[in-house]
Amino acid sequence: MANLRFHCLATAALSGAPFGAGIYVSQMVDAKKVLRFLDIAAIPADS
């Protein structure tokens, strides 16, 4: 049981590390940048 838990935690860490690095590299750790990205009201209506 403990061995299975270790594998789950290792898998989560190995998949979360590149995800976190990508978030950091793309500067999505800045709250203002994330809010501008999620702002759907800024999409032009004539597109």
Wavefront OBJ file of the C-alpha trace (Angstrom):
o trace
v 0.000 0.000 0.000
v 2.790 2.437 0.874
v 4.597 1.512 -2.347
v 1.502 2.384 -4.395
v 1.187 5.717 -2.616
v 4.836 6.528 -3.375
v 4.271 5.811 -7.071
v 1.238 8.096 -7.127
v 3.133 10.898 -5.416
v 6.155 10.438 -7.680
v 3.953 10.557 -10.770
v 2.245 13.715 -9.524
v 5.582 15.369 -8.801
v 7.078 14.390 -12.144
v 4.088 15.720 -14.064
v 3.628 18.801 -11.900
v 7.229 19.994 -12.137
v 7.214 20.699 -15.910
v 3.728 22.213 -15.617
v 4.895 24.564 -12.874
v 8.041 25.429 -14.811
v 5.948 26.272 -17.870
v 3.671 28.496 -15.819
v 6.720 30.289 -14.428
v 8.449 30.674 -17.811
v 5.282 32.038 -19.434
v 5.030 34.513 -16.518
v 1.542 33.307 -15.605
v 2.491 33.654 -11.946
v 1.598 37.350 -12.344
v -2.050 37.784 -11.327
v -2.624 40.731 -13.694
v -1.421 38.697 -16.672
v -3.726 35.798 -15.788
v -6.724 38.116 -15.387
v -6.014 39.735 -18.776
v -5.777 36.260 -20.315
v -9.133 35.235 -18.848
v -10.929 38.483 -19.740
v -13.481 37.392 -22.338
v -15.019 40.871 -22.490
v -11.885 42.114 -24.284
v -12.571 39.907 -27.335
v -13.628 42.031 -30.317
v -17.256 41.466 -31.316
v -16.626 41.597 -35.084
v -14.239 38.662 -35.284
l 1 2 3 4 5 6 7 8 9 10 11 12 13 14 15 16 17 18 19 20 21 22 23 24 25 26 27 28 29 30 31 32 33 34 35 36 37 38 39 40 41 42 43 44 45 46 47
